[in-house]
């Protein structure tokens, strides 16, 4: 962009050197140049309402075309995941970041290109015309709005979160672009450091041991989704394909689709152990307790240690919610005997003991719940704290 009032400044400097060091003429020339500069500055096109304050948050410097890419990769996507871990209850931030970073960053980059490229081309075509600044502002706002809409659906697709958290994240994470305009012009060369690149590859590529496999795992999950969809289409009697599809949709929090596939798997094979286990949890949440117990009974008949014995915790919780504390106590004691440091199982056992009239034993289990939550692994800390708070209320 040409500096405001540059012609007035050039005339001032040219006149200044022709004045033979005459202070009066120099002062007069300077006064005229400053007046011309002020007039040109007042007459130039400005952003409505906010004026130049707008450029403290957004940059349109074409020489820094790389900043949006770096801002998306290093600031926007991690910030969006961080906000969703708090608002959407996704779990541990580090785990979710390693698991879903690649998927969300790919969606974000494509959304950015789809939202900005058409308007960028339109702005370039109009640049040779005398177009009011409001037109360019409208184009920029439209591209930002479309990007926000696309990101709303990207978050819903990748994480399966509800509309409320998605709207808050989309409305807040744009601050990453503003932060990027101040940070990356100064530190961007350091991002090419081989040490940082190696660390990034280790962190996101799955070399660090964890329960997730890095970015490559994200791609494998989506390949598995396509494969199971293909199998379910080619062979509609493949119960396992529907179970795996249900588990994928469940992880994405697309509960309706998950339930549909678990039901299809159950219709194909009523003895399918995973389908019965998942349907038992779903029907328990829907307060259809007898259906839930019927499904769990099929699981126990085949393997009473299914899902690391969690089937007994589900059975106990179902009996407890159905108002049968004695039966709940038997199931939960069997689970706690096998999983003595599980905060959820300890809490449910405490509630069953309390409902059965054993108040002193119930207090012991609530205290054990609190202690178990304190030593829970970091990736389980958020969920463990939930049971810890419930136990503290019972004391």
C-alpha positions as YAML, in Angstrom:
chain: A
units: angstrom
residues:
- id: 1
  name: UNK
  ca: [0.00, 0.00, 0.00]
- id: 2
  name: UNK
  ca: [1.36, 3.47, -0.93]
- id: 3
  name: UNK
  ca: [2.12, 5.63, 2.15]
- id: 4
  name: UNK
  ca: [-0.49, 8.28, 2.85]
- id: 5
  name: UNK
  ca: [0.55, 11.76, 1.79]
- id: 6
  name: UNK
  ca: [3.78, 10.55, 0.14]
- id: 7
  name: UNK
  ca: [3.47, 13.14, -2.66]
- id: 8
  name: UNK
  ca: [3.21, 15.97, -0.13]
- id: 9
  name: UNK
  ca: [6.25, 14.60, 1.72]
- id: 10
  name: UNK
  ca: [8.25, 14.33, -1.52]
- id: 11
  name: UNK
  ca: [7.41, 17.92, -2.47]
- id: 12
  name: UNK
  ca: [8.50, 19.04, 0.99]
- id: 13
  name: UNK
  ca: [11.90, 17.31, 0.73]
- id: 14
  name: UNK
  ca: [12.48, 18.57, -2.81]
- id: 15
  name: UNK
  ca: [11.66, 22.15, -1.78]
- id: 16
  name: UNK
  ca: [13.77, 21.82, 1.35]
- id: 17
  name: UNK
  ca: [16.99, 21.20, -0.59]
- id: 18
  name: UNK
  ca: [16.26, 24.19, -2.87]
- id: 19
  name: UNK
  ca: [15.97, 26.64, 0.04]
- id: 20
  name: UNK
  ca: [19.66, 27.27, 0.60]
- id: 21
  name: UNK
  ca: [19.21, 26.69, 4.33]
- id: 22
  name: UNK
  ca: [16.57, 29.39, 4.72]
- id: 23
  name: UNK
  ca: [14.87, 28.48, 8.05]
- id: 24
  name: UNK
  ca: [11.74, 30.50, 7.35]
- id: 25
  name: UNK
  ca: [11.12, 28.90, 3.97]
- id: 26
  name: UNK
  ca: [11.86, 25.45, 5.40]
- id: 27
  name: UNK
  ca: [9.34, 25.96, 8.19]
- id: 28
  name: UNK
  ca: [6.72, 27.18, 5.72]
- id: 29
  name: UNK
  ca: [7.32, 24.21, 3.41]
- id: 30
  name: UNK
  ca: [7.12, 21.83, 6.28]
- id: 31
  name: UNK
  ca: [3.86, 23.38, 7.45]
- id: 32
  name: UNK
  ca: [2.32, 23.04, 3.96]
- id: 33
  name: UNK
  ca: [3.51, 19.43, 3.64]
- id: 34
  name: UNK
  ca: [2.02, 18.50, 7.00]
- id: 35
  name: UNK
  ca: [-1.27, 20.14, 6.06]
- id: 36
  name: UNK
  ca: [-1.32, 18.23, 2.78]
- id: 37
  name: UNK
  ca: [-0.49, 15.00, 4.63]
- id: 38
  name: UNK
  ca: [-3.30, 15.56, 7.16]
- id: 39
  name: UNK
  ca: [-5.76, 16.31, 4.36]
- id: 40
  name: UNK
  ca: [-4.78, 13.18, 2.43]
- id: 41
  name: UNK
  ca: [-4.98, 11.07, 5.58]
- id: 42
  name: UNK
  ca: [-8.43, 12.40, 6.41]
- id: 43
  name: UNK
  ca: [-9.66, 11.79, 2.85]
- id: 44
  name: UNK
  ca: [-8.40, 8.20, 2.51]
- id: 45
  name: UNK
  ca: [-10.76, 5.23, 2.71]
- id: 46
  name: UNK
  ca: [-11.11, 3.73, 6.17]
- id: 47
  name: UNK
  ca: [-12.84, 0.74, 7.72]
- id: 48
  name: UNK
  ca: [-16.33, 1.84, 8.87]
- id: 49
  name: UNK
  ca: [-16.85, 2.43, 12.61]
- id: 50
  name: UNK
  ca: [-13.60, 0.89, 13.92]
- id: 51
  name: UNK
  ca: [-11.20, 2.61, 11.52]
- id: 52
  name: UNK
  ca: [-7.51, 1.70, 11.74]
- id: 53
  name: UNK
  ca: [-8.11, -0.15, 15.02]
- id: 54
  name: UNK
  ca: [-9.31, -3.02, 12.82]
- id: 55
  name: UNK
  ca: [-5.74, -3.69, 11.66]
- id: 56
  name: UNK
  ca: [-4.59, -4.42, 15.21]
- id: 57
  name: UNK
  ca: [-6.48, -7.71, 14.92]
- id: 58
  name: UNK
  ca: [-6.22, -8.59, 11.24]
- id: 59
  name: UNK
  ca: [-3.44, -8.32, 8.68]
- id: 60
  name: UNK
  ca: [-3.69, -8.24, 4.89]
- id: 61
  name: UNK
  ca: [0.01, -8.04, 4.11]
- id: 62
  name: UNK
  ca: [0.47, -10.13, 0.95]
- id: 63
  name: UNK
  ca: [4.15, -10.67, 1.73]
- id: 64
  name: UNK
  ca: [3.13, -12.70, 4.80]
- id: 65
  name: UNK
  ca: [0.95, -15.20, 2.95]
- id: 66
  name: UNK
  ca: [2.35, -18.04, 5.06]
- id: 67
  name: UNK
  ca: [0.96, -16.71, 8.35]
- id: 68
  name: UNK
  ca: [-2.58, -18.19, 7.96]
- id: 69
  name: UNK
  ca: [-1.05, -21.63, 7.33]
- id: 70
  name: UNK
  ca: [1.16, -21.42, 10.41]
- id: 71
  name: UNK
  ca: [-1.65, -19.93, 12.51]
- id: 72
  name: UNK
  ca: [-3.99, -22.77, 11.59]
- id: 73
  name: UNK
  ca: [-1.39, -25.48, 12.15]
- id: 74
  name: UNK
  ca: [0.20, -24.25, 15.37]
- id: 75
  name: UNK
  ca: [-2.46, -22.09, 17.04]
- id: 76
  name: UNK
  ca: [-6.00, -22.42, 15.69]
- id: 77
  name: UNK
  ca: [-6.34, -26.22, 15.66]
- id: 78
  name: UNK
  ca: [-4.72, -26.78, 19.11]
- id: 79
  name: UNK
  ca: [-6.80, -23.94, 20.59]
- id: 80
  name: UNK
  ca: [-10.01, -25.39, 19.14]
- id: 81
  name: UNK
  ca: [-9.19, -28.81, 20.60]
- id: 82
  name: UNK
  ca: [-8.30, -27.27, 23.96]
- id: 83
  name: UNK
  ca: [-11.61, -25.41, 24.15]
- id: 84
  name: UNK
  ca: [-13.56, -28.51, 23.16]
- id: 85
  name: UNK
  ca: [-11.89, -30.62, 25.85]
- id: 86
  name: UNK
  ca: [-13.35, -28.20, 28.42]
- id: 87
  name: UNK
  ca: [-16.69, -27.45, 26.79]
- id: 88
  name: UNK
  ca: [-17.41, -30.79, 25.15]
- id: 89
  name: UNK
  ca: [-15.93, -33.14, 27.74]
- id: 90
  name: UNK
  ca: [-13.65, -34.89, 25.26]
- id: 91
  name: UNK
  ca: [-11.13, -35.99, 27.88]
- id: 92
  name: UNK
  ca: [-7.43, -35.33, 28.25]
- id: 93
  name: UNK
  ca: [-6.17, -32.53, 25.98]
- id: 94
  name: UNK
  ca: [-2.88, -34.22, 25.10]
- id: 95
  name: UNK
  ca: [-4.57, -37.47, 24.17]
- id: 96
  name: UNK
  ca: [-7.24, -35.77, 22.04]
- id: 97
  name: UNK
  ca: [-4.62, -33.58, 20.37]
- id: 98
  name: UNK
  ca: [-2.49, -36.54, 19.32]
- id: 99
  name: UNK
  ca: [-5.52, -38.53, 18.22]
- id: 100
  name: UNK
  ca: [-7.48, -35.94, 16.23]
- id: 101
  name: UNK
  ca: [-4.98, -33.21, 15.31]
- id: 102
  name: UNK
  ca: [-4.45, -34.47, 11.76]
- id: 103
  name: UNK
  ca: [-8.14, -34.90, 11.03]
- id: 104
  name: UNK
  ca: [-9.10, -31.45, 12.32]
- id: 105
  name: UNK
  ca: [-6.15, -29.67, 10.71]
- id: 106
  name: UNK
  ca: [-6.99, -31.23, 7.33]
- id: 107
  name: UNK
  ca: [-10.62, -30.15, 7.65]
- id: 108
  name: UNK
  ca: [-9.58, -26.66, 8.79]
- id: 109
  name: UNK
  ca: [-7.17, -26.11, 5.90]
- id: 110
  name: UNK
  ca: [-9.75, -27.25, 3.37]
- id: 111
  name: UNK
  ca: [-12.42, -25.08, 5.00]
- id: 112
  name: UNK
  ca: [-10.06, -22.08, 4.91]
- id: 113
  name: UNK
  ca: [-9.33, -22.58, 1.21]
- id: 114
  name: UNK
  ca: [-12.98, -23.14, 0.30]
- id: 115
  name: UNK
  ca: [-14.11, -20.05, 2.23]
- id: 116
  name: UNK
  ca: [-11.39, -17.60, 1.18]
- id: 117
  name: UNK
  ca: [-10.26, -18.58, -2.31]
- id: 118
  name: UNK
  ca: [-13.42, -17.49, -4.20]
- id: 119
  name: UNK
  ca: [-13.56, -14.15, -2.40]
- id: 120
  name: UNK
  ca: [-9.82, -13.64, -2.82]
- id: 121
  name: UNK
  ca: [-10.19, -14.09, -6.58]
- id: 122
  name: UNK
  ca: [-13.16, -11.70, -6.59]
- id: 123
  name: UNK
  ca: [-11.18, -9.09, -4.64]
- id: 124
  name: UNK
  ca: [-8.24, -9.41, -7.05]
- id: 125
  name: UNK
  ca: [-10.56, -8.90, -10.04]
- id: 126
  name: UNK
  ca: [-12.05, -5.78, -8.43]
- id: 127
  name: UNK
  ca: [-8.72, -4.29, -7.37]
- id: 128
  name: UNK
  ca: [-8.33, -2.34, -10.63]
- id: 129
  name: UNK
  ca: [-11.70, -0.64, -10.13]
- id: 130
  name: UNK
  ca: [-12.61, 2.22, -7.83]
- id: 131
  name: UNK
  ca: [-14.64, 0.12, -5.43]
- id: 132
  name: UNK
  ca: [-15.76, 1.42, -2.01]
- id: 133
  name: UNK
  ca: [-13.89, -0.10, 0.90]
- id: 134
  name: UNK
  ca: [-17.20, -1.43, 2.25]
- id: 135
  name: UNK
  ca: [-17.34, -3.88, -0.67]
- id: 136
  name: UNK
  ca: [-13.98, -5.39, 0.25]
- id: 137
  name: UNK
  ca: [-15.03, -5.51, 3.89]
- id: 138
  name: UNK
  ca: [-18.24, -7.33, 2.90]
- id: 139
  name: UNK
  ca: [-16.21, -9.88, 0.91]
- id: 140
  name: UNK
  ca: [-13.91, -10.45, 3.87]
- id: 141
  name: UNK
  ca: [-16.83, -10.83, 6.30]
- id: 142
  name: UNK
  ca: [-18.58, -13.26, 3.96]
- id: 143
  name: UNK
  ca: [-15.47, -15.43, 3.69]
- id: 144
  name: UNK
  ca: [-15.08, -15.41, 7.48]
- id: 145
  name: UNK
  ca: [-18.73, -16.36, 7.98]
- id: 146
  name: UNK
  ca: [-18.47, -19.26, 5.53]
- id: 147
  name: UNK
  ca: [-15.27, -20.43, 7.22]
- id: 148
  name: UNK
  ca: [-17.05, -20.38, 10.58]
- id: 149
  name: UNK
  ca: [-19.99, -22.40, 9.21]
- id: 150
  name: UNK
  ca: [-17.66, -24.96, 7.65]
- id: 151
  name: UNK
  ca: [-15.70, -25.24, 10.89]
- id: 152
  name: UNK
  ca: [-18.92, -25.78, 12.84]
- id: 153
  name: UNK
  ca: [-19.64, -28.88, 10.76]
- id: 154
  name: UNK
  ca: [-15.98, -29.93, 10.81]
- id: 155
  name: UNK
  ca: [-15.98, -29.97, 14.63]
- id: 156
  name: UNK
  ca: [-19.25, -31.87, 14.66]
- id: 157
  name: UNK
  ca: [-17.91, -34.44, 12.18]
- id: 158
  name: UNK
  ca: [-14.52, -34.99, 13.84]
- id: 159
  name: UNK
  ca: [-15.63, -34.90, 17.48]
- id: 160
  name: UNK
  ca: [-19.40, -35.36, 17.38]
- id: 161
  name: UNK
  ca: [-19.87, -32.50, 19.86]
- id: 162
  name: UNK
  ca: [-23.11, -30.60, 20.35]
- id: 163
  name: UNK
  ca: [-24.00, -27.33, 18.66]
- id: 164
  name: UNK
  ca: [-23.43, -25.13, 21.74]
- id: 165
  name: UNK
  ca: [-19.75, -25.94, 22.32]
- id: 166
  name: UNK
  ca: [-19.07, -25.81, 18.58]
- id: 167
  name: UNK
  ca: [-20.50, -22.30, 18.28]
- id: 168
  name: UNK
  ca: [-18.43, -21.09, 21.24]
- id: 169
  name: UNK
  ca: [-15.24, -22.63, 19.84]
- id: 170
  name: UNK
  ca: [-15.79, -21.18, 16.36]
- id: 171
  name: UNK
  ca: [-16.56, -17.80, 17.88]
- id: 172
  name: UNK
  ca: [-13.45, -17.80, 20.10]
- id: 173
  name: UNK
  ca: [-10.71, -19.65, 18.22]
- id: 174
  name: UNK
  ca: [-10.36, -16.89, 15.58]
- id: 175
  name: UNK
  ca: [-8.16, -15.09, 18.12]
- id: 176
  name: UNK
  ca: [-5.45, -17.56, 17.08]
- id: 177
  name: UNK
  ca: [-5.17, -15.73, 13.74]
- id: 178
  name: UNK
  ca: [-4.68, -12.40, 15.50]
- id: 179
  name: UNK
  ca: [-2.04, -13.91, 17.74]
- id: 180
  name: UNK
  ca: [-0.34, -15.39, 14.69]
- id: 181
  name: UNK
  ca: [0.02, -11.99, 13.01]
- id: 182
  name: UNK
  ca: [2.14, -10.84, 15.97]
- id: 183
  name: UNK
  ca: [4.10, -14.03, 16.61]
- id: 184
  name: UNK
  ca: [5.05, -15.63, 13.32]
- id: 185
  name: UNK
  ca: [6.69, -12.63, 11.61]
- id: 186
  name: UNK
  ca: [9.33, -12.84, 14.38]
- id: 187
  name: UNK
  ca: [9.73, -16.53, 15.10]
- id: 188
  name: UNK
  ca: [8.71, -18.24, 11.87]
- id: 189
  name: UNK
  ca: [12.32, -18.96, 10.76]
- id: 190
  name: UNK
  ca: [12.85, -20.92, 13.98]
- id: 191
  name: UNK
  ca: [10.04, -23.26, 12.98]
- id: 192
  name: UNK
  ca: [12.40, -24.76, 10.42]
- id: 193
  name: UNK
  ca: [14.70, -25.97, 13.18]
- id: 194
  name: UNK
  ca: [15.36, -29.70, 12.68]
- id: 195
  name: UNK
  ca: [15.00, -30.25, 16.41]
- id: 196
  name: UNK
  ca: [11.46, -28.86, 16.44]
- id: 197
  name: UNK
  ca: [10.56, -30.80, 13.31]
- id: 198
  name: UNK
  ca: [11.83, -34.05, 14.84]
- id: 199
  name: UNK
  ca: [9.95, -33.38, 18.07]
- id: 200
  name: UNK
  ca: [6.76, -32.57, 16.16]
- id: 201
  name: UNK
  ca: [7.10, -35.78, 14.15]
- id: 202
  name: UNK
  ca: [7.61, -37.80, 17.32]
- id: 203
  name: UNK
  ca: [4.70, -36.16, 19.10]
- id: 204
  name: UNK
  ca: [2.14, -36.28, 16.31]
- id: 205
  name: UNK
  ca: [3.50, -39.32, 14.51]
- id: 206
  name: UNK
  ca: [2.91, -41.68, 17.39]
- id: 207
  name: UNK
  ca: [6.48, -42.36, 18.51]
- id: 208
  name: UNK
  ca: [5.61, -41.26, 22.05]
- id: 209
  name: UNK
  ca: [3.99, -44.12, 23.84]
- id: 210
  name: UNK
  ca: [0.33, -43.57, 24.55]
- id: 211
  name: UNK
  ca: [-2.99, -45.18, 23.96]
- id: 212
  name: UNK
  ca: [-3.30, -43.48, 20.62]
- id: 213
  name: UNK
  ca: [-1.26, -43.84, 17.49]
- id: 214
  name: UNK
  ca: [-0.70, -40.26, 16.43]
- id: 215
  name: UNK
  ca: [-1.84, -38.72, 13.20]
- id: 216
  name: UNK
  ca: [-1.40, -41.97, 11.30]
- id: 217
  name: UNK
  ca: [-3.96, -43.56, 13.61]
- id: 218
  name: UNK
  ca: [-6.45, -40.88, 12.63]
- id: 219
  name: UNK
  ca: [-6.09, -41.85, 8.98]
- id: 220
  name: UNK
  ca: [-6.37, -45.55, 9.83]
- id: 221
  name: UNK
  ca: [-9.62, -44.92, 11.68]
- id: 222
  name: UNK
  ca: [-11.11, -43.28, 8.63]
- id: 223
  name: UNK
  ca: [-9.82, -46.06, 6.38]
- id: 224
  name: UNK
  ca: [-11.45, -48.56, 8.73]
- id: 225
  name: UNK
  ca: [-14.71, -46.63, 8.54]
- id: 226
  name: UNK
  ca: [-14.68, -46.91, 4.73]
- id: 227
  name: UNK
  ca: [-13.74, -50.58, 4.91]
- id: 228
  name: UNK
  ca: [-16.52, -51.44, 7.35]
- id: 229
  name: UNK
  ca: [-19.03, -49.43, 5.35]
- id: 230
  name: UNK
  ca: [-17.95, -51.34, 2.26]
- id: 231
  name: UNK
  ca: [-18.25, -54.69, 4.06]
- id: 232
  name: UNK
  ca: [-21.68, -53.78, 5.42]
- id: 233
  name: UNK
  ca: [-22.81, -52.87, 1.90]
- id: 234
  name: UNK
  ca: [-21.37, -55.94, 0.17]
- id: 235
  name: UNK
  ca: [-22.45, -58.35, 2.92]
- id: 236
  name: UNK
  ca: [-25.46, -57.02, 4.85]
- id: 237
  name: UNK
  ca: [-25.25, -60.08, 7.15]
- id: 238
  name: UNK
  ca: [-21.81, -59.13, 8.49]
- id: 239
  name: UNK
  ca: [-22.55, -58.40, 12.15]
- id: 240
  name: UNK
  ca: [-18.95, -57.51, 13.01]
- id: 241
  name: UNK
  ca: [-18.88, -54.77, 10.35]
- id: 242
  name: UNK
  ca: [-21.92, -53.13, 11.94]
- id: 243
  name: UNK
  ca: [-20.39, -53.43, 15.42]
- id: 244
  name: UNK
  ca: [-17.19, -51.73, 14.28]
- id: 245
  name: UNK
  ca: [-19.18, -49.00, 12.55]
- id: 246
  name: UNK
  ca: [-21.17, -48.50, 15.74]
- id: 247
  name: UNK
  ca: [-17.99, -48.17, 17.80]
- id: 248
  name: UNK
  ca: [-16.56, -45.60, 15.37]
- id: 249
  name: UNK
  ca: [-19.75, -43.54, 15.45]
- id: 250
  name: UNK
  ca: [-19.85, -43.84, 19.23]
- id: 251
  name: UNK
  ca: [-16.31, -42.45, 19.50]
- id: 252
  name: UNK
  ca: [-17.46, -39.54, 17.32]
- id: 253
  name: UNK
  ca: [-20.46, -39.09, 19.63]
- id: 254
  name: UNK
  ca: [-22.89, -39.74, 16.82]
- id: 255
  name: UNK
  ca: [-25.06, -41.79, 19.14]
- id: 256
  name: UNK
  ca: [-28.05, -42.24, 16.83]
- id: 257
  name: UNK
  ca: [-25.96, -43.78, 14.06]
- id: 258
  name: UNK
  ca: [-24.08, -45.90, 16.60]
- id: 259
  name: UNK
  ca: [-27.34, -47.27, 18.01]
- id: 260
  name: UNK
  ca: [-28.63, -48.11, 14.52]
- id: 261
  name: UNK
  ca: [-25.56, -50.18, 13.69]
- id: 262
  name: UNK
  ca: [-25.50, -51.96, 17.05]
- id: 263
  name: UNK
  ca: [-29.15, -52.90, 16.52]
- id: 264
  name: UNK
  ca: [-28.39, -54.19, 13.01]
- id: 265
  name: UNK
  ca: [-25.56, -56.29, 14.39]
- id: 266
  name: UNK
  ca: [-27.88, -57.68, 17.08]
- id: 267
  name: UNK
  ca: [-30.60, -58.48, 14.51]
- id: 268
  name: UNK
  ca: [-28.04, -60.37, 12.44]
- id: 269
  name: UNK
  ca: [-26.53, -62.23, 15.40]
- id: 270
  name: UNK
  ca: [-28.37, -62.01, 18.77]
- id: 271
  name: UNK
  ca: [-25.34, -63.53, 20.48]
- id: 272
  name: UNK
  ca: [-22.84, -60.91, 19.22]
- id: 273
  name: UNK
  ca: [-21.10, -59.99, 22.46]
- id: 274
  name: UNK
  ca: [-20.04, -56.40, 21.65]
- id: 275
  name: UNK
  ca: [-23.44, -55.53, 20.20]
- id: 276
  name: UNK
  ca: [-25.19, -56.78, 23.35]
- id: 277
  name: UNK
  ca: [-22.76, -54.94, 25.62]
- id: 278
  name: UNK
  ca: [-23.19, -51.61, 23.83]
- id: 279
  name: UNK
  ca: [-26.97, -52.01, 23.52]
- id: 280
  name: UNK
  ca: [-27.09, -52.79, 27.22]
- id: 281
  name: UNK
  ca: [-25.41, -49.48, 28.04]
- id: 282
  name: UNK
  ca: [-27.64, -47.58, 25.63]
- id: 283
  name: UNK
  ca: [-30.89, -49.10, 26.95]
- id: 284
  name: UNK
  ca: [-29.74, -48.55, 30.54]
- id: 285
  name: UNK
  ca: [-29.25, -44.82, 29.73]
- id: 286
  name: UNK
  ca: [-32.78, -44.84, 28.26]
- id: 287
  name: UNK
  ca: [-34.04, -46.33, 31.59]
- id: 288
  name: UNK
  ca: [-35.14, -49.56, 29.89]
- id: 289
  name: UNK
  ca: [-33.59, -51.60, 32.67]
- id: 290
  name: UNK
  ca: [-34.96, -55.05, 31.83]
- id: 291
  name: UNK
  ca: [-33.73, -54.79, 28.24]
- id: 292
  name: UNK
  ca: [-30.35, -53.68, 29.50]
- id: 293
  name: UNK
  ca: [-30.09, -56.63, 31.89]
- id: 294
  name: UNK
  ca: [-31.12, -59.04, 29.13]
- id: 295
  name: UNK
  ca: [-28.30, -57.75, 26.92]
- id: 296
  name: UNK
  ca: [-25.76, -57.89, 29.75]
- id: 297
  name: UNK
  ca: [-26.84, -61.48, 30.54]
- id: 298
  name: UNK
  ca: [-25.84, -62.53, 27.02]
- id: 299
  name: UNK
  ca: [-22.43, -60.95, 27.57]
- id: 300
  name: UNK
  ca: [-21.84, -62.63, 30.93]
- id: 301
  name: UNK
  ca: [-22.83, -66.03, 29.57]
- id: 302
  name: UNK
  ca: [-20.07, -65.79, 26.98]
- id: 303
  name: UNK
  ca: [-17.38, -63.91, 28.92]
- id: 304
  name: UNK
  ca: [-17.88, -62.48, 32.41]
- id: 305
  name: UNK
  ca: [-14.60, -60.56, 32.07]
- id: 306
  name: UNK
  ca: [-15.72, -58.71, 28.96]
- id: 307
  name: UNK
  ca: [-14.37, -55.16, 28.64]
- id: 308
  name: UNK
  ca: [-12.01, -55.71, 31.58]
- id: 309
  name: UNK
  ca: [-14.96, -56.90, 33.71]
- id: 310
  name: UNK
  ca: [-16.81, -53.60, 33.24]
- id: 311
  name: UNK
  ca: [-19.91, -55.58, 32.32]
- id: 312
  name: UNK
  ca: [-20.37, -56.24, 36.07]
- id: 313
  name: UNK
  ca: [-20.15, -52.53, 36.82]
- id: 314
  name: UNK
  ca: [-22.85, -51.89, 34.20]
- id: 315
  name: UNK
  ca: [-25.03, -54.66, 35.65]
- id: 316
  name: UNK
  ca: [-24.63, -53.28, 39.16]
- id: 317
  name: UNK
  ca: [-25.43, -49.73, 38.06]
- id: 318
  name: UNK
  ca: [-28.50, -50.98, 36.21]
- id: 319
  name: UNK
  ca: [-29.82, -52.83, 39.28]
- id: 320
  name: UNK
  ca: [-29.10, -49.77, 41.41]
- id: 321
  name: UNK
  ca: [-31.04, -47.43, 39.12]
- id: 322
  name: UNK
  ca: [-33.86, -49.98, 38.95]
- id: 323
  name: UNK
  ca: [-34.21, -49.86, 42.75]
- id: 324
  name: UNK
  ca: [-32.69, -53.28, 43.49]
- id: 325
  name: UNK
  ca: [-29.75, -52.45, 45.82]
- id: 326
  name: UNK
  ca: [-29.10, -56.02, 47.01]
- id: 327
  name: UNK
  ca: [-28.60, -57.33, 43.47]
- id: 328
  name: UNK
  ca: [-26.58, -54.23, 42.63]
- id: 329
  name: UNK
  ca: [-24.33, -54.84, 45.63]
- id: 330
  name: UNK
  ca: [-23.55, -58.41, 44.55]
- id: 331
  name: UNK
  ca: [-22.59, -57.36, 41.00]
- id: 332
  name: UNK
  ca: [-20.57, -54.34, 42.11]
- id: 333
  name: UNK
  ca: [-18.66, -56.26, 44.77]
- id: 334
  name: UNK
  ca: [-17.61, -58.73, 42.10]
- id: 335
  name: UNK
  ca: [-16.43, -55.83, 39.92]
- id: 336
  name: UNK
  ca: [-14.57, -54.02, 42.73]
- id: 337
  name: UNK
  ca: [-12.87, -57.28, 43.69]
- id: 338
  name: UNK
  ca: [-11.34, -57.28, 40.20]
- id: 339
  name: UNK
  ca: [-10.96, -53.52, 39.72]
- id: 340
  name: UNK
  ca: [-10.32, -52.13, 43.20]
- id: 341
  name: UNK
  ca: [-9.13, -48.71, 41.98]
- id: 342
  name: UNK
  ca: [-11.96, -47.85, 39.63]
- id: 343
  name: UNK
  ca: [-13.63, -44.65, 40.98]
- id: 344
  name: UNK
  ca: [-16.90, -45.23, 39.14]
- id: 345
  name: UNK
  ca: [-17.31, -48.78, 40.43]
- id: 346
  name: UNK
  ca: [-16.41, -47.76, 43.98]
- id: 347
  name: UNK
  ca: [-18.93, -44.92, 43.91]
- id: 348
  name: UNK
  ca: [-21.74, -47.15, 42.63]
- id: 349
  name: UNK
  ca: [-20.91, -49.75, 45.30]
- id: 350
  name: UNK
  ca: [-21.05, -47.03, 47.93]
- id: 351
  name: UNK
  ca: [-24.48, -45.98, 46.67]
- id: 352
  name: UNK
  ca: [-25.68, -49.59, 46.68]
- id: 353
  name: UNK
  ca: [-24.47, -50.08, 50.27]
- id: 354
  name: UNK
  ca: [-26.16, -46.84, 51.33]
- id: 355
  name: UNK
  ca: [-29.44, -47.86, 49.70]
- id: 356
  name: UNK
  ca: [-29.15, -51.26, 51.40]
- id: 357
  name: UNK
  ca: [-28.78, -49.63, 54.82]
- id: 358
  name: UNK
  ca: [-25.03, -50.20, 55.33]
- id: 359
  name: UNK
  ca: [-24.11, -46.55, 55.93]
- id: 360
  name: UNK
  ca: [-20.71, -47.17, 57.52]
- id: 361
  name: UNK
  ca: [-19.55, -49.43, 54.70]
- id: 362
  name: UNK
  ca: [-20.90, -46.91, 52.21]
- id: 363
  name: UNK
  ca: [-18.75, -44.15, 53.75]
- id: 364
  name: UNK
  ca: [-15.70, -46.38, 53.40]
- id: 365
  name: UNK
  ca: [-16.38, -46.86, 49.70]
- id: 366
  name: UNK
  ca: [-16.93, -43.15, 49.15]
- id: 367
  name: UNK
  ca: [-13.57, -42.44, 50.79]
- id: 368
  name: UNK
  ca: [-11.98, -45.11, 48.60]
- id: 369
  name: UNK
  ca: [-13.54, -43.42, 45.57]
- id: 370
  name: UNK
  ca: [-11.86, -40.14, 46.48]
- id: 371
  name: UNK
  ca: [-8.47, -41.82, 47.02]
- id: 372
  name: UNK
  ca: [-8.74, -43.75, 43.75]
- id: 373
  name: UNK
  ca: [-9.55, -40.55, 41.86]
- id: 374
  name: UNK
  ca: [-6.45, -38.86, 43.27]
- id: 375
  name: UNK
  ca: [-4.12, -41.51, 41.85]
- id: 376
  name: UNK
  ca: [-5.93, -41.96, 38.54]
- id: 377
  name: UNK
  ca: [-3.77, -41.62, 35.38]
- id: 378
  name: UNK
  ca: [-3.71, -38.16, 33.82]
- id: 379
  name: UNK
  ca: [-5.80, -39.17, 30.81]
- id: 380
  name: UNK
  ca: [-8.53, -40.44, 33.19]
- id: 381
  name: UNK
  ca: [-8.28, -37.56, 35.67]
- id: 382
  name: UNK
  ca: [-11.20, -35.57, 34.30]
- id: 383
  name: UNK
  ca: [-13.65, -38.47, 34.49]
- id: 384
  name: UNK
  ca: [-12.26, -39.62, 37.85]
- id: 385
  name: UNK
  ca: [-12.81, -36.15, 39.32]
- id: 386
  name: UNK
  ca: [-16.48, -36.40, 38.38]
- id: 387
  name: UNK
  ca: [-16.92, -39.48, 40.62]
- id: 388
  name: UNK
  ca: [-14.75, -37.89, 43.29]
- id: 389
  name: UNK
  ca: [-17.08, -34.90, 43.53]
- id: 390
  name: UNK
  ca: [-20.15, -37.12, 43.70]
- id: 391
  name: UNK
  ca: [-18.55, -39.17, 46.48]
- id: 392
  name: UNK
  ca: [-17.65, -36.03, 48.45]
- id: 393
  name: UNK
  ca: [-21.29, -34.97, 48.36]
- id: 394
  name: UNK
  ca: [-22.29, -38.24, 49.99]
- id: 395
  name: UNK
  ca: [-19.89, -37.84, 52.94]
...
